């Protein structure tokens, strides 16, 4: 029984992904930020992520949250020009 409980915990993971598209071109530039939800200073806003890739016009965004063993990791990807 303990082995089954341990296997269930190790296999428990959940991923949520949200895509957003605007009227702007997709472009060739890409900005990406990844952070654990346990971080005290979470900065995953559009401005922060677009600034990494020097993007002025956002074409698409992808927001992904992954939970594994109670810990969460957030990835925010922005593409554009």
Secondary structure as UniProt FT lines:
FT   HELIX           2..10
FT   STRAND          13..21
FT   STRAND          29..36
FT   TURN            37..38
FT   HELIX           46..52
FT   TURN            53..54
FT   STRAND          58..68
FT   TURN            69..70
FT   STRAND          71..80
//
